[in-house]
Amino acid sequence: MIRKNKSQKEKVKEIAEKRIRKLFYLAEENLSSKPLLARRYIFLARQLERKTQTKIPKELKRSFCKKCNLLLKSGKTRIKKGFKVHICECGKVRRIKIS
């Protein structure tokens, strides 16, 4: 097994983050016209995150449903008691504290 030094790992994580951002951008573009393709892009981004051990940036992580891999822009959003409440099309409720 070949070990990667620190700079190689950093390069892999940098490339992975760029690809994750690109996949989220493509998912957002295709959300209204092709929702299944948008779900696939989110699924691929999450798979890339796991394989390269990188983290999805915070602003992107809060923008999709972890149950069905669909962007939350397609569901309902409300503000209630200091929380931003997203309700996905699949019924999953996600609460994000407003700071």
C-alpha positions as CSV (number, residue, x, y, z in Angstrom):
1,M,0.0,0.0,0.0
2,I,1.3,3.4,-1.0
3,R,1.2,6.1,1.7
4,K,0.3,9.6,0.6
5,N,2.2,12.4,2.2
6,K,0.5,15.5,3.6
7,S,0.7,17.6,0.5
8,Q,-0.9,14.9,-1.6
9,K,-3.8,14.5,0.9
10,E,-4.3,18.3,0.8
11,K,-4.4,18.3,-3.0
12,V,-6.9,15.5,-3.0
13,K,-9.1,17.3,-0.5
14,E,-8.9,20.6,-2.4
15,I,-9.9,18.9,-5.7
16,A,-12.7,17.0,-3.9
17,E,-14.1,20.2,-2.4
18,K,-14.1,21.9,-5.9
19,R,-15.9,18.9,-7.3
20,I,-18.5,18.9,-4.5
21,R,-19.2,22.6,-5.0
22,K,-19.6,22.0,-8.8
23,L,-22.0,19.1,-8.1
24,F,-24.1,21.3,-5.9
25,Y,-24.1,24.0,-8.5
26,L,-25.3,21.5,-11.1
27,A,-27.9,20.2,-8.8
28,E,-29.3,23.7,-8.2
29,E,-29.4,24.3,-12.0
30,N,-31.3,21.1,-12.7
31,L,-33.6,21.2,-9.7
32,S,-36.7,22.5,-11.4
33,S,-36.3,20.8,-14.8
34,K,-34.8,17.4,-13.8
35,P,-35.2,16.7,-10.0
36,L,-33.9,13.1,-10.3
37,L,-30.7,14.4,-11.8
38,A,-30.4,16.9,-9.0
39,R,-30.7,14.2,-6.5
40,R,-28.0,12.2,-8.2
41,Y,-25.6,15.1,-8.1
42,I,-26.2,15.5,-4.4
43,F,-25.7,11.7,-3.9
44,L,-22.4,11.8,-5.8
45,A,-21.2,14.8,-3.8
46,R,-21.9,12.9,-0.5
47,Q,-20.2,9.8,-1.9
48,L,-17.2,11.9,-2.8
49,E,-17.2,13.4,0.7
50,R,-17.0,10.0,2.3
51,K,-14.4,8.5,0.0
52,T,-12.0,11.4,0.3
53,Q,-12.7,12.1,3.9
54,T,-13.5,15.8,3.3
55,K,-16.3,17.8,4.7
56,I,-19.1,19.4,2.7
57,P,-18.9,23.2,3.4
58,K,-21.4,24.4,6.1
59,E,-23.5,26.5,3.7
60,L,-23.9,23.6,1.3
61,K,-24.5,21.0,4.0
62,R,-27.5,22.9,5.3
63,S,-29.0,23.1,1.8
64,F,-30.1,19.5,1.2
65,C,-32.2,16.8,2.8
66,K,-30.1,14.0,4.2
67,K,-32.9,11.5,3.8
68,C,-33.7,11.9,0.1
69,N,-30.8,14.0,-1.2
70,L,-32.9,16.7,-2.6
71,L,-32.2,20.4,-2.3
72,L,-34.4,22.1,0.4
73,K,-35.3,24.9,-2.0
74,S,-38.0,22.7,-3.4
75,G,-39.8,22.3,0.0
76,K,-41.3,24.7,2.5
77,T,-39.3,27.0,4.7
78,R,-40.5,28.9,7.8
79,I,-39.0,30.8,10.7
80,K,-40.2,29.7,14.1
81,K,-38.9,30.5,17.6
82,G,-35.3,31.3,16.6
83,F,-35.1,28.4,14.2
84,K,-35.3,28.2,10.4
85,V,-37.5,25.2,9.7
86,H,-37.2,23.4,6.4
87,I,-39.7,20.7,5.4
88,C,-38.6,18.6,2.5
89,E,-40.9,17.0,0.0
90,C,-40.3,13.6,1.6
91,G,-41.6,14.9,4.9
92,K,-38.3,15.2,6.7
93,V,-38.1,18.3,9.0
94,R,-34.8,20.1,9.5
95,R,-34.3,22.8,12.1
96,I,-31.4,25.2,11.8
97,K,-30.7,27.6,14.7
98,I,-30.6,31.3,13.6
99,S,-27.7,33.0,15.3
